[in-house]
């Protein structure tokens, strides 16, 4: 009767404190990216999207020339392109942002500076719905000027429930709560 009951399961796997060794995707709170870094992302991503657009123009041009439809290239990208050409540019730009942020969680500009798009509530990779909303919000007129207001993000961050964070700077647990939830209508 002197046999004390074990307080722990002897067959349970060993446990250890390794929270400081977790992969970056598992840490949920990071320092928001600065406005200067966000501006750098904009510049780099504009050039990258223009490169993608040039590749599309080249591909369509070659395909149109091979099919004997040179007027198609002029309608899409030439001086007479008008609305159709602008829509094609918006489509390519949107596809660039949606594909890179959806697949990799970052664009080329964010990759260069060590930043990532995350869900502002969880700190985990943003979902496709949020990224679609984020991409469409970029095309709101004067959206780029939304960074001049208070807070580290722009309208495409606030409206989609996402934020861009510095993956190299996790916040200490004491500050993690202070970076937490902001109010987003409808969420």
DOGUKOL-64899 format. One record per residue (C-alpha): residue number from 1; residue in three letters; y, x, z. Coordinates in Angstrom, 3 decimals, always signed. Each point is the difference from the previous one (the first is absolute). Layout:
% DOGUKOL-64899
NUM/ALA/Y/X/Z
...
This chain:
% DOGUKOL-64899
1/UNK/+0.000/+0.000/+0.000
2/UNK/+2.240/+2.994/+0.042
3/UNK/-0.012/+0.107/-3.808
4/UNK/+3.587/-0.669/-1.032
5/UNK/+0.438/-1.944/-3.197
6/UNK/+1.529/+2.105/-2.751
7/UNK/+3.552/-1.102/-0.746
8/UNK/-0.248/+1.096/-3.619
9/UNK/-2.595/-0.454/-2.687
10/UNK/-1.974/+3.260/-0.146
11/UNK/-0.815/-0.676/-3.646
12/UNK/+3.616/-0.490/-1.109
13/UNK/+1.427/+2.645/-2.339
14/UNK/+2.277/+2.563/+1.619
15/UNK/+3.710/-0.850/+0.087
16/UNK/+2.946/+2.371/-0.172
17/UNK/+3.779/-0.100/-0.209
18/UNK/+0.796/+0.966/-3.598
19/UNK/+3.007/-2.190/-0.757
20/UNK/+2.037/+3.086/-0.911
21/UNK/-2.535/+0.991/-2.683
22/UNK/-0.060/-3.298/-1.899
23/UNK/+0.612/-0.087/-3.731
24/UNK/+3.600/-0.835/-0.993
25/UNK/-1.043/-3.451/-1.213
26/UNK/-1.335/-0.850/+3.485
27/UNK/+3.245/+0.737/+1.862
28/UNK/+2.082/-3.145/-0.070
29/UNK/+3.574/+1.103/+0.729
30/UNK/+2.031/+2.522/-1.924
31/UNK/+3.629/+0.923/-0.219
32/UNK/+1.709/-1.979/-2.800
33/UNK/+1.035/+2.038/-3.028
34/UNK/+3.659/+1.011/-0.074
35/UNK/+2.474/-1.361/-2.533
36/UNK/+0.277/+3.442/-1.594
37/UNK/-3.751/+0.127/-0.602
38/UNK/+0.039/-3.571/-1.307
39/UNK/+2.728/+1.000/-2.481
40/UNK/-2.149/+2.965/-1.075
41/UNK/-2.904/-2.422/-0.568
42/UNK/+2.237/-2.147/-2.201
43/UNK/+1.056/+2.932/-2.187
44/UNK/-3.512/+1.443/-0.403
45/UNK/-1.555/-3.420/-0.593
46/UNK/+2.607/-0.931/-2.611
47/UNK/-0.884/+3.140/-1.964
48/UNK/-3.735/-0.637/+0.455
49/UNK/+0.323/-3.620/-1.150
50/UNK/+2.024/+1.141/-3.010
51/UNK/-2.808/+2.435/-0.799
52/UNK/-2.502/-2.857/+0.146
53/UNK/+2.290/-2.091/-2.220
54/UNK/+0.219/+2.836/-2.529
55/UNK/-3.789/+0.266/-0.023
56/UNK/-0.261/-3.750/-0.639
57/UNK/+2.611/+0.210/-2.783
58/UNK/-1.852/+2.914/-1.578
59/UNK/-3.357/-1.785/+0.200
60/UNK/+1.376/-3.263/-1.393
61/UNK/+1.842/+1.941/-2.706
62/UNK/-3.139/+1.817/-1.109
63/UNK/-2.061/-3.204/+0.111
64/UNK/+2.709/-1.893/-1.893
65/UNK/+0.279/+2.696/-2.667
66/UNK/-3.774/+0.096/-0.441
67/UNK/-0.072/-3.783/-0.366
68/UNK/+2.975/-0.021/-2.361
69/UNK/+2.171/-1.938/+2.480
70/UNK/+3.008/+2.293/+0.484
71/UNK/+2.191/-3.050/+0.624
72/UNK/-1.976/-0.676/+3.202
73/UNK/+1.180/+3.280/+1.476
74/UNK/+3.601/-0.783/-0.961
75/UNK/-0.283/-3.497/+1.519
76/UNK/-1.320/+1.364/+3.282
77/UNK/+1.954/+3.217/+0.422
78/UNK/+2.571/+0.413/-2.770
79/UNK/+3.682/-0.825/-0.212
80/UNK/-0.826/-3.598/-0.851
81/UNK/-2.417/-0.414/+2.925
82/UNK/+2.343/-2.075/+2.208
83/UNK/-1.690/-2.178/+2.579
84/UNK/-3.528/+0.939/-1.070
85/UNK/+0.715/+3.713/+0.422
86/UNK/+1.571/-0.551/+3.430
87/UNK/-2.984/-2.066/+1.110
88/UNK/-2.329/+2.755/-1.191
89/UNK/+1.963/+2.558/+2.045
90/UNK/-0.122/-2.223/+3.085
91/UNK/-3.726/-0.538/-0.499
92/UNK/-0.692/+3.752/-0.259
93/UNK/+2.177/+0.760/+3.047
94/UNK/-1.708/-2.746/+2.014
95/UNK/-3.444/+1.163/-1.088
96/UNK/+0.860/+3.567/+1.046
97/UNK/+1.066/-1.039/+3.522
98/UNK/-2.794/-2.526/+0.499
99/UNK/-2.759/+2.301/-1.261
100/UNK/+1.076/+3.117/+1.879
101/UNK/+0.804/-1.742/+3.292
102/UNK/-3.031/-2.281/-0.253
103/UNK/-2.544/+2.686/-0.811
104/UNK/+1.415/+3.023/+1.837
105/UNK/+2.401/-1.598/+2.496
106/UNK/+2.789/+2.151/-1.411
107/UNK/+1.883/+0.769/-3.178
108/UNK/+0.531/+3.484/-1.419
109/UNK/+3.301/+0.290/+1.906
110/UNK/-1.663/-0.974/+3.278
111/UNK/-2.890/+2.367/-0.663
112/UNK/+2.386/+2.934/-0.449
113/UNK/+1.847/-0.759/+3.261
114/UNK/-3.058/-0.951/+2.087
115/UNK/+0.867/-3.690/+0.395
116/UNK/-2.103/-3.148/-0.332
117/UNK/+0.491/-3.761/-0.259
118/UNK/-1.553/-1.837/+2.938
119/UNK/-0.129/-3.493/+1.449
120/UNK/+2.825/-0.054/+2.557
121/UNK/-2.081/-1.866/+2.599
122/UNK/-3.201/+2.034/-0.036
123/UNK/+1.011/+3.343/-1.491
124/UNK/-3.006/-0.219/-2.297
125/UNK/+0.033/-0.003/-3.804
126/UNK/+1.990/-2.932/-1.363
127/UNK/-1.985/-2.777/-1.652
128/UNK/+0.222/-0.988/-3.653
129/UNK/+1.971/-3.177/+0.740
130/UNK/+2.677/+1.946/+1.853
131/UNK/+0.109/+2.612/-2.760
132/UNK/+0.441/-2.662/-2.690
133/UNK/+2.888/-1.480/+1.977
134/UNK/+1.424/+3.490/+0.549
135/UNK/-0.164/+0.729/-3.728
136/UNK/+1.680/-3.274/-1.025
137/UNK/+2.727/+0.473/+2.633
138/UNK/+0.978/+3.295/-1.650
139/UNK/+1.293/-1.950/-3.003
140/UNK/+2.469/-2.101/+1.998
141/UNK/+3.507/+0.929/-1.181
142/UNK/+1.754/+2.474/+2.305
143/UNK/-3.167/+0.483/+2.090
144/UNK/+0.577/+3.766/+0.037
145/UNK/+3.231/-0.582/+1.924
146/UNK/-1.937/-1.684/+2.819
147/UNK/-0.634/+3.486/+1.407
148/UNK/+3.681/+0.273/+0.884
149/UNK/-0.424/-2.567/+2.799
150/UNK/-1.500/+0.433/+3.444
151/UNK/-3.598/+1.055/+0.394
152/UNK/-2.114/+2.523/-1.868
153/UNK/-1.353/-2.371/-2.651
154/UNK/+1.242/-1.977/-2.938
155/UNK/-0.603/-3.559/-1.060
156/UNK/-3.293/+0.859/-1.693
157/UNK/-1.230/+1.309/+3.378
158/UNK/+1.316/-2.862/+2.123
159/UNK/-1.050/-2.834/-2.303
160/UNK/-3.539/+1.318/-0.474
161/UNK/-0.722/+1.028/+3.598
162/UNK/-0.467/+3.641/-0.949
163/UNK/+1.675/+3.252/+0.917
164/UNK/-0.064/+3.597/-1.165
165/UNK/-0.997/+2.460/+2.704
166/UNK/-0.197/+3.749/+0.400
167/UNK/-3.717/+0.782/+0.220
168/UNK/+0.756/+3.357/+1.588
169/UNK/+1.795/-1.534/+3.015
170/UNK/-2.084/-2.398/+2.100
171/UNK/+2.023/-1.502/+2.835
172/UNK/-1.064/+0.668/+3.592
173/UNK/-1.592/-3.060/+1.662
174/UNK/+3.145/-0.606/+2.105
175/UNK/+2.149/-0.411/-3.133
176/UNK/-2.589/-1.771/-2.155
177/UNK/+0.830/-3.402/+1.474
178/UNK/+3.725/+0.409/-0.640
179/UNK/-0.618/+0.463/-3.740
180/UNK/-2.049/-3.163/+0.018
181/UNK/+0.451/-3.486/-1.315
182/UNK/+3.141/-1.033/-1.744
183/UNK/+0.701/-3.585/-0.935
184/UNK/-0.885/-1.096/-3.529
185/UNK/+0.581/-3.664/-0.831
186/UNK/-3.177/-1.835/-0.864
187/UNK/-2.327/+2.510/+1.644
